[in-house]
Amino acid sequence: MKASKALAGMTLVGALALTPAAYSAVQTTPQATTAAPTDDALESRIENLLKKDSILAARSIDVEADHGRVTLTGAVRTEDERARASRLAKVDGVSTVINNLEVDPNADRSKTTRAAEKTKEGLNKAVDATVKGAEKAKEGVGKAAEKTGEAIGTAGDKMSEAGISTRVKTGLAKDAILKDISIDVETKGRVVTLRGTVPSAAAKTKAEEIAARTEGVTRVVNELVVRP
């Protein structure tokens, strides 16, 4: 009986001696860790989210990531859009979003204005060239007169195309659905091409209808992309 008790005591002591080691072995087992996304991966993911967003897709927003810190630069039209961009940028792997977006109510229209100014400048140059050619024609230079006539015709066609594009853009800006959407309008030979992104098929159809009923337009090529 004493021998049995002694053996049991030795077994218990051995078990107590082994238990901390076993517990330590379990505790020191390395745990699997998830690699943090790279800066390029974060930039690509956030840019895709912004491009797919029905409101921010038309805005020009630059994304730069640096060890989990994301900086947004560019322009949006409202404070709500600015806050919306911050929310979309807060994806897994991002520790901080630095929002340097500027609020400009005419963020998209400014592009159209600049394009119109360049078109106007080009037309002015064409008109000046035509006037000079006409002066030479008055001096009796027959060949110059012929070239002047061709220049006048070309300038007239360009002015007509620019006028059609302007009328189409004006019509789009007056529509309640399309007034806040950036749509590029190009006119060649009285054929109007529409490009850009719209939030719905209804908006795409509406833009084509407005362009089609604009004075001087013979045909509309609708290349608008629907991104809800």
ABEGO torsion letter per residue (X at the ends): XAAAAAAAAAAAAAAAAAAAAAAAAAAABBBBBBBBBBAAAAAAAAAAAAAABAAAAABBBBBBBBGGBBBBBEBBABAAAAAAAAAAABBBGBABBBBABBBBAAAAAAAAAAAAAAAAAAAAAAAAAAAAAAAAAAAGBAAAAAAAAAAAAAAAAAAAAAAAAAAAAAAAAABAAAAABBBBBBBBGGBBBBBEBBABAAAAAAAAAAAAABBGBABBBBABBBBX
